[in-house]
Amino acid sequence: MSDSRADPFAFEPVRFARRRRDGWTPERQRLFILALSKIGMVSAAAAAVGMSRKSTYALRERAGPESGFARAWEAAQESGWTTVKFTAIERAIDGVEMPYFYRGRHCGVRRVYNDRLLIAALRATHRARGGSGGWRDE
């Protein structure tokens, strides 16, 4: 028994009267939704499957706002943004290891922290919860 709630990215691909090898095939549509679920950015997901941002939005319009494709798009984009926010917060708090060199020789690594990244992630999280531009309690 299949339940659509089990896979929020499941959808019926948008059908076309004429099938093009370089167009929006059902497989390419699925790969786009998968890419969008990882990063949350339409332009990057479209580029990942070899399509333009413009054709991606045209596909969504063709599918319609109540289509399975549009619902999968929304779920994938939300998932991607959540992943990006958590990754940004983790990197800002834990830092990232950066190698350092002296006279062309690797001397070690140092941990670099990014306060701007943390502030940006906190603001995005606050806005997602319905807050205004600032991230502090008002």
Secondary structure by P-SEA (a helix, b strand, c coil): cccccccccccccccccccccccccaaaaaaaaaaaaacccaaaaaaaacccaaaaaaaaaaaccccaaaaaaaaaaaaaaaaaaaaaaaaaabbbbbbbbccccccbbbbbbbaaaaaaaaaaaaaaaccccccccc
